[in-house]
């Protein structure tokens, strides 16, 4: 995965992170306030990943006090409220972030995913495609993959295939796009295309996921490529001996 917004932890900023007041009565320069706000957003995201939600809330709120126009703080608070089941508040926070920076690709992507998860799928796809088209976005493959997943929920396999292929045009080894596209092709009985994506995905890392291996094995069986299926079956048994996929392979070791 590529880095998210502002995940750069700076040493020696305990005072700034706490938002404390120095002895000087002179106002702090705006740039320093924004830097302190970004550091608080960073800490908030770290706390959120650790599921320390109270600390995350304090960090994001502190960031907003330091910089009320911090898009990262709005996004962080929105994500936290999604986790807490407060979708109406999250929606408001995402909208506020976009009112500050309407073309921010990270917010467009996050809001698009939120809309898809709250059954506003077509609206969500529109935001995701807008994020993917934003020239400043460093990881457009993420937004296009999310768009493809949302389009699948609309049973629009053709649109999903186009979005996923667009994602792979930016990063031809992007695992989520390869996986989703392989499943689409498998369901459409385009077995050679599915096998190609699955082989590429299985060969990316030292330990491909058991779901990938099992779908690859079944696809190779369907193509009559028993030797390839057995090779990846051996990998499945070696790396995931107690998994449901390994047990399924043992029960059905061939077509």
C-alpha positions as CSV (number, residue, x, y, z in Angstrom):
1,X,0.0,0.0,0.0
2,X,1.1,3.6,-0.6
3,X,1.4,6.2,2.1
4,X,-1.8,8.0,3.3
5,X,-2.0,11.7,4.0
6,X,0.7,13.1,6.2
7,X,2.0,9.8,7.7
8,X,5.3,11.4,8.7
9,X,6.0,11.4,12.4
10,X,8.5,14.1,13.4
11,X,10.7,13.8,16.5
12,X,10.9,16.4,19.2
13,X,7.4,17.9,18.7
14,X,5.8,17.0,22.0
15,X,4.8,20.5,22.7
16,X,3.4,21.0,19.2
17,X,1.5,17.7,19.3
18,X,-0.1,18.7,22.6
19,X,-1.0,22.1,21.2
20,X,0.5,23.7,24.3
21,X,1.2,27.4,24.8
22,X,4.7,28.7,25.1
23,X,5.9,31.4,27.4
24,X,6.1,33.9,24.6
25,X,3.0,36.1,24.2
26,X,3.7,36.6,20.5
27,X,1.2,34.8,18.2
28,X,2.6,31.7,16.5
29,X,3.0,32.0,12.7
30,X,0.3,30.4,10.7
31,X,2.7,27.9,9.1
32,X,3.6,26.6,12.5
33,X,0.0,26.1,13.4
34,X,-0.6,24.2,10.2
35,X,2.4,22.0,10.9
36,X,1.2,21.3,14.4
37,X,-2.2,20.5,13.0
38,X,-0.8,18.0,10.5
39,X,1.2,16.3,13.2
40,X,-2.0,15.9,15.3
41,X,-3.7,14.4,12.2
42,X,-0.8,12.0,11.9
43,X,-1.2,10.9,15.5
44,X,-4.9,10.7,15.2
45,X,-4.6,8.2,12.3
46,X,-2.1,6.2,14.2
47,X,-4.5,6.0,17.2
48,X,-7.3,5.1,14.8
49,X,-5.4,2.2,13.4
50,X,-4.7,1.0,16.9
51,X,-8.5,1.4,17.7
52,X,-7.7,3.9,20.4
53,X,-10.7,6.0,19.4
54,X,-10.8,8.4,22.3
55,X,-7.2,9.5,21.7
56,X,-7.8,9.7,18.0
57,X,-10.8,12.0,18.6
58,X,-8.7,14.3,20.8
59,X,-5.9,14.4,18.2
60,X,-8.3,15.3,15.4
61,X,-10.2,17.9,17.5
62,X,-6.9,19.5,18.5
63,X,-5.8,19.6,14.9
64,X,-9.0,21.5,14.0
65,X,-8.4,24.0,16.8
66,X,-5.0,24.7,15.4
67,X,-6.2,24.8,11.8
68,X,-10.0,24.9,11.3
69,X,-9.4,24.4,7.6
70,X,-7.4,21.2,8.0
71,X,-8.9,18.8,5.4
72,X,-7.0,15.9,7.0
73,X,-8.6,16.5,10.4
74,X,-12.1,16.6,8.8
75,X,-11.4,13.4,7.0
76,X,-10.0,11.7,10.1
77,X,-13.0,12.7,12.2
78,X,-15.3,11.5,9.4
79,X,-13.6,8.1,9.3
80,X,-13.8,7.9,13.1
81,X,-17.5,8.7,13.1
82,X,-18.1,6.0,10.4
83,X,-16.5,3.5,12.8
84,X,-18.8,4.7,15.6
85,X,-21.8,4.3,13.4
86,X,-22.5,8.1,13.1
87,X,-23.0,8.2,9.4
88,X,-24.8,11.6,9.3
89,X,-22.0,13.3,11.2
90,X,-19.4,11.6,8.9
91,X,-21.3,12.8,5.8
92,X,-21.3,16.4,7.2
93,X,-17.6,16.2,7.9
94,X,-16.7,14.9,4.4
95,X,-18.9,17.7,2.9
96,X,-17.1,20.3,5.0
97,X,-13.7,18.9,3.8
98,X,-14.8,19.2,0.2
99,X,-16.1,22.7,0.7
100,X,-12.5,23.7,1.9
101,X,-10.7,21.8,-0.9
102,X,-13.2,20.6,-3.6
103,X,-10.7,18.7,-5.7
104,X,-8.8,17.0,-2.9
105,X,-8.4,13.4,-4.3
106,X,-8.0,11.7,-0.9
107,X,-11.3,13.2,0.3
108,X,-13.0,12.4,-2.9
109,X,-11.9,8.8,-2.7
110,X,-12.9,8.5,1.0
111,X,-16.2,10.1,0.5
112,X,-16.9,8.0,-2.6
113,X,-16.3,4.8,-0.6
114,X,-18.5,6.1,2.3
115,X,-21.3,6.8,-0.2
116,X,-21.0,3.3,-1.7
117,X,-21.1,1.7,1.8
118,X,-24.2,3.7,2.7
119,X,-26.1,2.6,-0.5
120,X,-25.6,5.8,-2.4
121,X,-23.7,3.8,-4.9
122,X,-24.0,5.8,-8.1
123,X,-23.2,9.0,-6.3
124,X,-20.2,7.3,-4.7
125,X,-18.9,6.1,-8.1
126,X,-19.0,9.6,-9.4
127,X,-16.8,10.9,-6.6
128,X,-14.4,7.9,-7.0
129,X,-14.0,8.5,-10.8
130,X,-13.5,12.2,-10.1
131,X,-10.7,11.3,-7.6
132,X,-9.1,9.0,-10.2
133,X,-9.1,11.7,-12.8
134,X,-7.4,14.2,-10.5
135,X,-3.9,14.9,-11.8
136,X,-2.4,15.5,-8.3
137,X,-3.6,12.1,-7.0
138,X,-0.5,9.9,-6.4
139,X,-2.5,6.6,-6.3
140,X,-5.4,6.8,-8.8
141,X,-5.4,3.0,-9.0
142,X,-7.0,3.0,-5.5
143,X,-10.0,5.2,-6.6
144,X,-10.5,3.3,-9.8
145,X,-10.5,0.0,-8.0
146,X,-13.0,1.3,-5.4
147,X,-15.1,2.5,-8.3
148,X,-15.0,-1.0,-9.9
149,X,-16.0,-2.6,-6.6
150,X,-19.0,-0.2,-6.3
151,X,-20.0,-0.8,-9.9
152,X,-20.1,-4.5,-9.2
153,X,-22.7,-3.8,-6.5
154,X,-24.8,-2.3,-9.2
155,X,-24.3,-5.5,-11.3
156,X,-22.6,-3.4,-14.0
157,X,-19.7,-5.8,-14.8
158,X,-18.7,-4.0,-18.0
159,X,-18.3,-0.7,-16.1
160,X,-16.5,-2.4,-13.3
161,X,-14.1,-4.1,-15.8
162,X,-13.3,-0.7,-17.4
163,X,-12.6,0.9,-14.0
164,X,-10.4,-2.0,-12.9
165,X,-8.4,-2.0,-16.1
166,X,-8.0,1.7,-15.7
167,X,-6.6,1.0,-12.2
168,X,-4.1,-1.5,-13.7
169,X,-3.0,1.1,-16.3
170,X,-1.5,3.1,-13.4
171,X,-0.1,0.1,-11.5
172,X,-0.3,-3.2,-13.4
173,X,0.6,-5.1,-10.3
174,X,-2.0,-3.6,-8.0
175,X,-3.3,-6.7,-6.1
176,X,-6.9,-5.5,-5.3
177,X,-7.6,-4.6,-9.0
178,X,-6.1,-7.9,-10.2
179,X,-8.2,-9.9,-7.7
180,X,-11.5,-8.2,-8.6
181,X,-10.8,-8.4,-12.3
182,X,-10.0,-12.1,-12.0
183,X,-13.3,-12.8,-10.3
184,X,-15.2,-10.9,-12.9
185,X,-13.5,-12.8,-15.8
186,X,-14.0,-16.1,-13.9
187,X,-17.7,-15.5,-13.5
188,X,-18.0,-14.5,-17.1
189,X,-16.3,-17.8,-18.0
190,X,-13.3,-16.0,-19.6
191,X,-11.0,-18.6,-18.0
192,X,-7.8,-17.8,-19.8
193,X,-8.1,-14.1,-18.8
194,X,-9.0,-15.1,-15.2
195,X,-6.0,-17.4,-15.0
196,X,-3.7,-14.8,-16.4
197,X,-4.7,-12.3,-13.6
198,X,-4.6,-15.0,-10.9
199,X,-1.1,-16.2,-12.0
200,X,0.2,-12.6,-11.9
201,X,-1.4,-12.1,-8.5
202,X,0.0,-15.4,-7.1
203,X,3.5,-14.6,-8.3
204,X,3.6,-11.1,-6.8
205,X,4.6,-12.0,-3.3
206,X,6.1,-14.9,-1.3
207,X,2.8,-15.9,0.2
208,X,-0.3,-15.4,-2.0
209,X,-3.5,-15.5,-0.1
210,X,-5.3,-18.9,0.1
211,X,-8.3,-17.5,-1.6
212,X,-6.2,-16.5,-4.6
213,X,-4.5,-19.9,-4.7
214,X,-7.8,-21.8,-4.5
215,X,-9.5,-19.8,-7.2
216,X,-6.3,-20.2,-9.4
217,X,-6.3,-24.0,-8.8
218,X,-10.0,-24.3,-9.8
219,X,-9.5,-22.2,-12.9
220,X,-6.5,-24.2,-14.0
221,X,-8.5,-27.4,-13.5
222,X,-11.3,-25.9,-15.7
223,X,-8.7,-25.2,-18.4
224,X,-7.3,-28.8,-18.1
225,X,-4.0,-27.6,-16.8
226,X,-3.6,-30.2,-14.1
227,X,0.2,-29.8,-13.7
228,X,-0.1,-26.1,-12.9
229,X,-3.0,-26.7,-10.5
230,X,-1.0,-29.3,-8.6
231,X,2.0,-26.9,-8.3
232,X,-0.1,-24.2,-6.7
233,X,-2.0,-26.9,-4.7
234,X,1.3,-27.8,-3.2
235,X,2.0,-24.2,-2.3
236,X,-1.5,-24.0,-0.7
237,X,-0.9,-27.1,1.4
238,X,2.6,-25.9,2.4
239,X,1.7,-22.3,3.4
240,X,-1.9,-22.8,4.7
241,X,-2.2,-26.4,5.8
242,X,-5.3,-25.9,8.1
243,X,-7.1,-23.4,5.9
244,X,-10.6,-24.1,4.5
245,X,-9.1,-23.8,1.0
246,X,-6.4,-26.4,1.7
247,X,-9.0,-28.8,3.2
248,X,-11.2,-28.3,0.1
249,X,-8.2,-29.1,-2.1
250,X,-7.5,-32.3,-0.2
251,X,-11.1,-33.3,-0.6
252,X,-11.1,-32.5,-4.3
253,X,-7.4,-33.0,-5.5
254,X,-8.4,-32.9,-9.2
255,X,-11.2,-32.3,-11.7
